[in-house]
Amino acid sequence: MILSKENSFEDVIDSLEANKIVIVPCDTIYGILGKAPDTDTLIREVKGRGESKPFLHLISSVIQFNNLSVIPFPSELEKYWPGPLTVVTTVKSGGTLAYRLPADNFLQDIVSHMESPLYSTSVNISGDKHLFKISEIIDEFECKVDIIVDDGDYNDREPSTVIDITCKPYRVIRQGVLKLPEDILQ
């Protein structure tokens, strides 16, 4: 089902709560979303992605981050959240996970409404470049996801910047749209 951003909120929530996956506009690029951990296998099947690479989690607050993470959210990063910054941290349940607090109001409302974090991953077949033209997204994924929210083309947009805060200095895993100052990375 293809819906406009203005008329899709309730349908998106219903789909996510039913453990279906959706494609929505995010802060930077379009993303495939699903409820964590219930939709892991489904998203991997749709993307053709192996089981070793985890998905980032969208969360609703720094408080939620601190409840999940062994490492408190760094004060020097606070001005970049919400925003296009994904942070890899050690989690209380073991291992590491990546979290992002979205700035986009539509996406923030979705994440805040859900009781659990949401997986988010780029809209593409694993190994291919992310899709930014809505017509290409529809052609490739309309029959594979429950809803696609159409917000037009997202030309020349970069994904979020991903940093690892489990080490000092922090390590940039993926340089995206957010350019962090050097003093944060030293």
C-alpha positions, 0 to 999 in steps of 0.5 A: 500500500502506498500512502502519503506522509500526511495520511499514514500515521495510524496505518503505519502504527497498525502495521508495525504493531502487527509485526509487519515492515514498512518503508518511511522517510527518515531524517536522511534517507528512506528506511525499512522499519520493523518492531525489534526483535520480532521482524529481524528475519522478515527484514533480512529476507526482504533485503537479502541480508545475512544474519551477522550484520545487526540493524540499528534501533530507533529509540525515543529518548536519551533516557531510553538509550541510558536504560539500554546501554552500559555506557551513559550517553556522552554529554559531548554528543547531546547537541547532535541528538535527535539527529542523523547520528547513530551511536554504537554502544555496549548494551546491558543484555550483552554485545553491542547495538546501534541506536539513533534518536530521530529528529524527523517529527513524523518518525519521532511520533512513530518511535514514541508511540511504539513500546519497543525500539524499531529496527531501521535499515536503508531501503536497498537490496543488501550490497546495493546502493540505497534507493532514493527515488520513490518510483524505484522504491515502489518498483523494488519493494511494493510487494515485499513490505506492508506500506510505503510512505511516499514523501517524494524523491530524496535526491543527494541525501546521505545516511546517518553518521555512525560512531562507536562509543565503546572506545576512546577516541570514538571511532567513525564507522560510517561517515554520513551527513553529520560531520562531527568536530575533530575534538569529539573524535580525539 
